[in-house]
Amino acid sequence: MWPAGGIGSWPRSIGPMGKAEGRKPSFWGRLGWGLGKPVQWLIGLLYVATCRFLVPVFFRVERVGELPRPPCVLAVTHVGTFEPPFVAYAGRTFRAKALFAVDPRYPFLRFIYGAFWGFEVTTDPERKKWLNPRSLARAVEYLRRGGVVMVFPEGERYWERNLYPGAAVLARRARVPLVPVGLENAYCYHPGAETQSLLQAAWRVFRETRRRGAVRIHFGAPILPDPSLPEREDVDRMMRALARAFGDYYSRFYSDIPQPQWPPPERSQS
């Protein structure tokens, strides 16, 4: 039996392309989705086993703070590469899902990432109109069924120094706690590193992470939604609390990296 943390049942009402998408899948799209789903299930099971059994074999991962109690949203600092399996192991949330970008350099990673984490988002102006709302709706339903979802508020590029509100929006709509998570002594991914090949980059991160020693996963105090407030106001309140927690993590663990901001500069000036 897997520990209870992170176990949530998949939404039953949303298939390969939910109503939030506003598009009807073709026959070939439905066929491809049906054939690929068992493969994704096996890949997902392998990922869960990796988080549970292989992470402690190759790395020293220590927890600081109380274990997160599901359901909850884990807002994780994203300055490195291996955050999801490290957080899953430290928090005993082996089946936690995550919001993940579907815009990688290698298209085949979309299928694998989908097996790992489940909820796709994109920055593409057209696709984000239907894909992001669909994924948010599915993630909210997953949380309401007792799951744990990781979100990386800095987005793909922490050096842009912005925080995005998706983590607080999820927590607010699902009425679950938002837990700040920071990684101490973890590998930092710097701009320009993406020019390396996939295998070279993975080996470099693996080697550097082992060389650093113990990686400590800090779980902060939960930030609770306030249903009495309008959603926009409550999300802003939660994001400001999250920004303070991230500011503390950055000053302690990544002192050479500028802290991310909330609200973003363009929003704070408007």
KEKE-3310 file (N, C-alpha, C; in steps of 0.2 Angstrom, whole numbers, plus 5000, padded with zeros to 4 digits):
npx = (5004:5003:5008:4995:4997:4995:4987:4974:4959:4957:4948:4932:4923:4929:4936:4948:4949:4942:4926:4930:4939:4932:4933:4930:4936:4945:4942:4954:4961:4955:4957:4971:4973:4967:4975:4987:4985:4986:5000:5005:5000:5008:5021:5019:5017:5030:5037:5032:5037:5050:5051:5048:5057:5070:5075:5080:5091:5101:5102:5103:5090:5082:5069:5062:5052:5034:5025:5016:4998:4987:4971:4981:4989:5006:5017:5031:5048:5058:5071:5080:5081:5077:5066:5052:5053:5061:5053:5041:5047:5052:5040:5032:5022:5019:5012:5008:5002:5006:5006:5012:5023:5020:5028:5042:5059:5060:5048:5043:5044:5032:5023:5028:5030:5016:5012:5019:5014:5002:4994:4993:5000:5002:5011:5008:4999:4987:4983:4983:4971:4961:4968:4974:4963:4956:4965:4967:4954:4953:4963:4958:4947:4954:4961:4950:4946:4955:4968:4986:4994:5007:5014:5024:5028:5037:5037:5043:5056:5065:5073:5067:5060:5047:5032:5018:5001:4994:4995:4989:4976:4972:4972:4963:4951:4949:4948:4958:4973:4988:5004:5020:5035:5053:5069:5084:5101:5101:5103:5106:5099:5105:5104:5106:5110:5102:5107:5114:5113:5100:5103:5116:5114:5105:5114:5124:5116:5113:5125:5131:5121:5123:5136:5134:5129:5117:5101:5089:5072:5061:5046:5034:5023:5006:4996:4980:4965:4953:4936:4927:4931:4932:4937:4948:4954:4957:4966:4977:4980:4985:4995:5004:5008:5014:5024:5032:5036:5044:5053:5060:5065:5074:5083:5090:5094:5097:5105:5112:5104:5092:5076:5060:5045:5030:5016:5019:5030:5024:5011:5010:5012:5001)
npy = (4994:5011:5026:5037:5050:5062:5054:5054:5052:5050:5063:5058:5064:5070:5067:5063:5075:5088:5097:5110:5113:5115:5109:5096:5080:5071:5055:5048:5055:5051:5037:5037:5042:5033:5021:5026:5028:5016:5014:5026:5025:5014:5020:5031:5023:5018:5030:5034:5023:5026:5038:5033:5023:5023:5037:5038:5030:5035:5048:5060:5065:5076:5080:5095:5103:5101:5086:5088:5088:5080:5085:5096:5110:5111:5123:5125:5130:5133:5132:5123:5106:5093:5094:5089:5074:5074:5082:5074:5063:5067:5073:5062:5061:5052:5050:5062:5075:5087:5103:5106:5112:5111:5114:5109:5107:5095:5086:5073:5072:5078:5068:5059:5067:5070:5057:5057:5068:5074:5086:5098:5113:5128:5141:5145:5157:5154:5140:5140:5146:5136:5124:5127:5132:5120:5111:5117:5115:5101:5099:5105:5097:5085:5089:5091:5078:5073:5074:5078:5092:5099:5115:5126:5142:5151:5148:5142:5149:5155:5165:5176:5182:5183:5179:5168:5167:5154:5144:5149:5151:5138:5133:5141:5139:5125:5125:5122:5120:5130:5126:5132:5127:5125:5121:5117:5118:5112:5108:5122:5128:5137:5151:5147:5135:5126:5124:5112:5095:5083:5072:5075:5086:5080:5071:5080:5087:5076:5072:5084:5086:5075:5077:5088:5084:5082:5086:5097:5098:5110:5113:5125:5135:5132:5141:5147:5148:5161:5160:5171:5182:5190:5181:5186:5196:5187:5178:5187:5190:5178:5175:5186:5182:5170:5175:5181:5170:5163:5173:5172:5159:5161:5171:5163:5151:5153:5165:5172:5174:5184:5188:5182:5191:5197:5208:5205:5217:5224:5223:5228:5242:5246)
npz = (5000:4996:5005:5012:5008:4994:4986:4976:4967:4949:4939:4934:4925:4915:4900:4887:4881:4888:4892:4895:4885:4873:4861:4850:4850:4837:4828:4826:4836:4848:4847:4847:4860:4868:4866:4870:4884:4893:4892:4897:4910:4915:4914:4923:4935:4936:4938:4951:4959:4957:4964:4977:4980:4973:4974:4987:4986:4978:4982:4996:5004:5015:5026:5032:5043:5045:5039:5024:5024:5014:5007:4997:4990:4984:4983:4975:4975:4960:4955:4950:4944:4948:4957:4958:4961:4973:4982:4982:4988:5001:5006:5007:4997:4986:4975:4970:4959:4946:4939:4923:4910:4892:4883:4879:4873:4867:4860:4863:4876:4882:4882:4891:4903:4905:4909:4921:4929:4925:4923:4910:4905:4895:4886:4874:4864:4858:4861:4875:4878:4878:4884:4896:4905:4905:4911:4924:4929:4930:4939:4950:4953:4956:4967:4976:4977:4986:4983:4980:4973:4964:4961:4952:4955:4949:4936:4921:4920:4932:4932:4927:4937:4942:4950:4947:4948:4948:4958:4969:4964:4962:4975:4981:4973:4975:4989:4998:5008:5004:5002:5005:4998:4999:4992:4999:4997:4984:4967:4956:4941:4928:4917:4900:4901:4895:4882:4881:4877:4880:4887:4892:4900:4910:4916:4921:4930:4939:4943:4949:4959:4968:4972:4980:4992:5006:5002:5007:5011:5013:5021:5023:5033:5031:5020:5021:5011:5010:5011:5012:5006:4990:4975:4967:4976:4987:4981:4978:4991:4996:4987:4991:5003:5000:4992:5002:5009:4999:4997:5009:5008:4996:5001:5011:5004:4991:4989:4979:4969:4962:4970:4967:4962:4968:4967:4949:4941:4930:4934:4946:4944:4937)
capx = (5000:5006:5005:4989:4998:4995:4982:4968:4956:4956:4941:4928:4919:4933:4940:4955:4948:4936:4922:4933:4943:4928:4934:4928:4942:4943:4942:4961:4963:4952:4961:4978:4973:4965:4981:4993:4984:4990:5007:5006:4999:5014:5026:5017:5019:5037:5039:5030:5042:5057:5051:5048:5063:5077:5078:5085:5097:5106:5102:5101:5085:5079:5063:5062:5045:5029:5023:5010:4993:4982:4973:4984:4993:5012:5020:5038:5053:5059:5078:5084:5078:5074:5062:5046:5054:5063:5047:5037:5050:5052:5033:5028:5017:5022:5007:5007:5002:5009:5005:5019:5023:5020:5032:5049:5063:5059:5041:5041:5044:5026:5019:5031:5028:5009:5012:5022:5011:4995:4990:4997:4999:5006:5012:5006:4993:4981:4982:4982:4964:4957:4971:4975:4957:4954:4970:4965:4947:4954:4967:4954:4943:4958:4962:4943:4945:4960:4975:4991:4996:5013:5014:5030:5025:5041:5036:5049:5062:5065:5077:5062:5059:5040:5028:5012:4996:4991:4995:4984:4970:4970:4970:4956:4945:4948:4947:4963:4979:4993:5010:5026:5041:5059:5074:5090:5107:5099:5107:5103:5099:5107:5102:5111:5112:5098:5110:5116:5109:5096:5107:5122:5111:5103:5120:5127:5112:5113:5132:5131:5117:5126:5142:5132:5127:5110:5096:5084:5066:5058:5039:5032:5016:5000:4992:4973:4960:4947:4930:4923:4934:4932:4943:4954:4957:4960:4972:4982:4982:4988:5001:5008:5010:5018:5030:5036:5039:5049:5059:5064:5069:5079:5088:5093:5096:5099:5107:5115:5099:5087:5070:5054:5041:5022:5014:5024:5031:5019:5004:5010:5012:4994)
capy = (5000:5017:5030:5041:5057:5062:5049:5057:5048:5055:5065:5054:5067:5073:5062:5065:5082:5090:5102:5116:5114:5118:5106:5089:5076:5067:5048:5046:5058:5047:5031:5038:5043:5026:5017:5028:5028:5011:5016:5032:5022:5011:5025:5034:5019:5018:5036:5033:5018:5030:5043:5030:5018:5025:5043:5037:5026:5039:5055:5061:5070:5076:5084:5100:5105:5096:5083:5091:5084:5080:5088:5103:5113:5112:5129:5123:5134:5130:5135:5117:5101:5087:5096:5084:5068:5076:5084:5068:5058:5071:5074:5056:5062:5049:5050:5069:5077:5093:5107:5105:5115:5106:5117:5108:5106:5088:5084:5066:5073:5079:5061:5056:5072:5069:5051:5059:5074:5074:5092:5101:5120:5131:5148:5147:5161:5151:5134:5142:5148:5130:5119:5129:5131:5112:5108:5119:5112:5094:5099:5107:5091:5080:5091:5090:5071:5071:5073:5084:5095:5103:5120:5130:5148:5155:5146:5139:5153:5158:5172:5181:5185:5184:5174:5167:5165:5148:5140:5152:5150:5131:5132:5145:5135:5118:5126:5117:5124:5131:5125:5134:5122:5127:5116:5119:5114:5109:5111:5128:5128:5144:5153:5145:5127:5122:5122:5105:5089:5081:5067:5078:5090:5076:5068:5085:5088:5070:5072:5090:5085:5070:5081:5093:5081:5081:5091:5097:5100:5114:5114:5130:5135:5132:5147:5145:5152:5164:5160:5177:5187:5189:5177:5190:5198:5182:5176:5192:5190:5172:5176:5190:5177:5165:5179:5182:5163:5162:5178:5169:5153:5164:5174:5158:5146:5156:5172:5175:5174:5189:5185:5183:5197:5197:5207:5207:5224:5228:5223:5233:5249:5247)
capz = (5000:4996:5010:5010:5005:4987:4983:4974:4961:4943:4938:4930:4921:4910:4896:4884:4880:4892:4890:4895:4879:4868:4855:4849:4847:4831:4829:4827:4842:4853:4846:4850:4867:4871:4865:4874:4891:4897:4892:4902:4917:4917:4915:4929:4940:4936:4942:4958:4961:4957:4970:4983:4981:4970:4976:4993:4984:4974:4985:5003:5004:5021:5027:5037:5044:5046:5033:5021:5024:5009:5000:4997:4984:4986:4979:4976:4972:4954:4952:4948:4939:4951:4963:4959:4965:4979:4986:4983:4993:5007:5009:5006:4992:4980:4969:4969:4952:4945:4933:4919:4903:4887:4877:4880:4867:4865:4860:4866:4884:4884:4884:4898:4908:4906:4913:4928:4932:4923:4921:4906:4904:4889:4886:4867:4865:4856:4865:4882:4879:4880:4887:4903:4909:4906:4916:4930:4931:4932:4945:4956:4954:4959:4974:4980:4979:4991:4980:4981:4966:4964:4956:4952:4954:4945:4929:4918:4920:4938:4931:4925:4943:4943:4952:4944:4953:4947:4964:4974:4961:4963:4982:4982:4970:4978:4996:5001:5010:5000:5007:5002:4999:4997:4992:5002:4994:4978:4961:4953:4934:4926:4910:4895:4902:4890:4876:4881:4875:4886:4892:4895:4905:4915:4919:4925:4936:4943:4946:4954:4965:4972:4975:4985:4998:5008:4999:5013:5008:5019:5021:5027:5036:5026:5018:5020:5008:5014:5006:5013:5001:4983:4973:4965:4982:4991:4977:4979:4998:4997:4984:4995:5009:4997:4990:5008:5011:4994:4999:5014:5005:4992:5005:5014:5000:4984:4990:4974:4964:4964:4973:4962:4964:4967:4960:4944:4940:4926:4937:4952:4941:4934)
cpx = (5004:5003:4999:4991:4999:4990:4976:4965:4956:4949:4938:4924:4922:4937:4946:4955:4942:4932:4925:4937:4939:4929:4932:4934:4940:4944:4949:4964:4961:4956:4968:4978:4971:4971:4986:4991:4987:4997:5009:5005:5005:5020:5025:5019:5026:5040:5037:5035:5049:5057:5051:5055:5070:5079:5082:5091:5102:5107:5101:5096:5082:5073:5064:5055:5040:5027:5016:5004:4988:4975:4976:4988:5000:5015:5028:5043:5056:5066:5082:5080:5074:5069:5056:5048:5057:5058:5043:5040:5049:5045:5029:5022:5019:5018:5005:5007:5005:5006:5012:5018:5024:5024:5040:5052:5061:5052:5039:5041:5037:5022:5022:5029:5020:5008:5014:5017:5004:4992:4995:4995:5003:5006:5010:4999:4987:4979:4980:4975:4960:4961:4972:4969:4955:4959:4968:4959:4949:4958:4963:4950:4947:4960:4955:4942:4951:4967:4979:4993:5002:5012:5021:5029:5030:5040:5042:5056:5062:5069:5073:5059:5052:5037:5021:5007:4992:4990:4990:4977:4967:4968:4964:4950:4943:4947:4952:4969:4984:5000:5016:5032:5047:5064:5081:5096:5106:5103:5103:5104:5100:5105:5108:5112:5107:5101:5113:5111:5105:5100:5113:5119:5109:5109:5123:5123:5113:5120:5133:5127:5120:5132:5140:5131:5119:5106:5090:5078:5062:5050:5037:5025:5011:4997:4985:4969:4955:4941:4926:4926:4933:4938:4949:4958:4960:4966:4978:4985:4987:4995:5006:5012:5015:5025:5035:5040:5045:5055:5063:5068:5075:5084:5092:5097:5099:5101:5110:5110:5094:5080:5065:5049:5034:5020:5019:5025:5026:5012:5004:5010:5005:4989)
cpy = (5006:5022:5035:5048:5057:5058:5052:5053:5053:5057:5060:5057:5070:5068:5065:5072:5085:5095:5109:5118:5117:5115:5099:5085:5072:5059:5046:5049:5053:5040:5031:5039:5037:5021:5019:5028:5023:5012:5021:5029:5018:5015:5029:5030:5018:5024:5036:5029:5022:5034:5039:5026:5020:5032:5042:5033:5030:5046:5055:5066:5070:5081:5089:5103:5099:5093:5087:5086:5085:5081:5094:5104:5114:5117:5128:5128:5130:5133:5129:5112:5095:5088:5091:5078:5069:5078:5078:5064:5061:5071:5068:5057:5059:5049:5058:5071:5084:5097:5107:5109:5110:5109:5116:5107:5100:5086:5078:5067:5075:5073:5059:5061:5071:5062:5053:5063:5075:5080:5097:5109:5123:5138:5150:5151:5158:5145:5135:5144:5142:5125:5121:5129:5124:5109:5110:5116:5105:5094:5101:5101:5086:5082:5089:5082:5068:5071:5079:5086:5100:5108:5124:5137:5153:5153:5143:5142:5157:5165:5177:5185:5187:5178:5174:5165:5159:5144:5142:5151:5143:5130:5135:5141:5129:5119:5121:5122:5125:5131:5127:5129:5125:5122:5119:5115:5110:5112:5117:5128:5135:5145:5150:5138:5123:5121:5115:5101:5087:5076:5070:5083:5086:5073:5074:5087:5082:5071:5078:5089:5080:5073:5085:5090:5081:5087:5091:5101:5104:5115:5119:5130:5135:5139:5145:5150:5155:5165:5167:5182:5185:5185:5181:5193:5193:5179:5180:5191:5183:5172:5181:5186:5172:5169:5180:5175:5162:5167:5175:5163:5156:5167:5169:5153:5148:5163:5175:5176:5179:5186:5187:5188:5195:5204:5208:5214:5227:5228:5228:5240:5251:5249)
cpz = (5000:5002:5007:5006:4997:4983:4982:4968:4955:4942:4933:4925:4915:4906:4893:4882:4883:4889:4890:4889:4874:4861:4855:4846:4841:4833:4830:4834:4848:4853:4849:4858:4871:4871:4870:4882:4895:4897:4897:4909:4919:4918:4922:4935:4941:4940:4949:4962:4962:4963:4976:4985:4978:4972:4982:4992:4982:4978:4992:5003:5012:5022:5033:5037:5044:5039:5030:5021:5018:5011:5001:4991:4987:4981:4980:4972:4966:4951:4950:4943:4943:4957:4964:4963:4972:4984:4987:4988:5000:5010:5009:5002:4986:4974:4968:4961:4952:4939:4929:4912:4898:4881:4878:4873:4863:4865:4863:4874:4886:4886:4890:4904:4910:4910:4921:4932:4931:4921:4917:4906:4898:4890:4878:4868:4863:4860:4872:4883:4881:4885:4895:4907:4910:4911:4923:4933:4933:4938:4951:4958:4958:4966:4978:4981:4983:4989:4982:4974:4968:4959:4957:4950:4950:4938:4927:4919:4926:4937:4929:4931:4945:4946:4949:4948:4953:4954:4969:4971:4962:4970:4984:4980:4973:4986:5000:5003:5004:5004:5003:5003:4996:4997:4994:4999:4988:4972:4958:4945:4932:4919:4905:4895:4897:4883:4875:4879:4881:4890:4895:4901:4911:4919:4923:4931:4941:4947:4951:4960:4970:4976:4980:4992:5000:5005:5005:5010:5014:5017:5025:5030:5031:5026:5017:5016:5012:5010:5007:5009:4994:4980:4971:4971:4986:4988:4978:4986:4999:4993:4987:5000:5006:4995:4996:5010:5006:4995:5004:5012:5000:4996:5009:5010:4994:4985:4984:4968:4966:4965:4968:4966:4963:4971:4955:4943:4936:4929:4943:4950:4939:4940)
residu = (MET:TRP:PRO:ALA:GLY:GLY:ILE:GLY:SER:TRP:PRO:ARG:SER:ILE:GLY:PRO:MET:GLY:LYS:ALA:GLU:GLY:ARG:LYS:PRO:SER:PHE:TRP:GLY:ARG:LEU:GLY:TRP:GLY:LEU:GLY:LYS:PRO:VAL:GLN:TRP:LEU:ILE:GLY:LEU:LEU:TYR:VAL:ALA:THR:CYS:ARG:PHE:LEU:VAL:PRO:VAL:PHE:PHE:ARG:VAL:GLU:ARG:VAL:GLY:GLU:LEU:PRO:ARG:PRO:PRO:CYS:VAL:LEU:ALA:VAL:THR:HIS:VAL:GLY:THR:PHE:GLU:PRO:PRO:PHE:VAL:ALA:TYR:ALA:GLY:ARG:THR:PHE:ARG:ALA:LYS:ALA:LEU:PHE:ALA:VAL:ASP:PRO:ARG:TYR:PRO:PHE:LEU:ARG:PHE:ILE:TYR:GLY:ALA:PHE:TRP:GLY:PHE:GLU:VAL:THR:THR:ASP:PRO:GLU:ARG:LYS:LYS:TRP:LEU:ASN:PRO:ARG:SER:LEU:ALA:ARG:ALA:VAL:GLU:TYR:LEU:ARG:ARG:GLY:GLY:VAL:VAL:MET:VAL:PHE:PRO:GLU:GLY:GLU:ARG:TYR:TRP:GLU:ARG:ASN:LEU:TYR:PRO:GLY:ALA:ALA:VAL:LEU:ALA:ARG:ARG:ALA:ARG:VAL:PRO:LEU:VAL:PRO:VAL:GLY:LEU:GLU:ASN:ALA:TYR:CYS:TYR:HIS:PRO:GLY:ALA:GLU:THR:GLN:SER:LEU:LEU:GLN:ALA:ALA:TRP:ARG:VAL:PHE:ARG:GLU:THR:ARG:ARG:ARG:GLY:ALA:VAL:ARG:ILE:HIS:PHE:GLY:ALA:PRO:ILE:LEU:PRO:ASP:PRO:SER:LEU:PRO:GLU:ARG:GLU:ASP:VAL:ASP:ARG:MET:MET:ARG:ALA:LEU:ALA:ARG:ALA:PHE:GLY:ASP:TYR:TYR:SER:ARG:PHE:TYR:SER:ASP:ILE:PRO:GLN:PRO:GLN:TRP:PRO:PRO:PRO:GLU:ARG:SER:GLN:SER)
# end
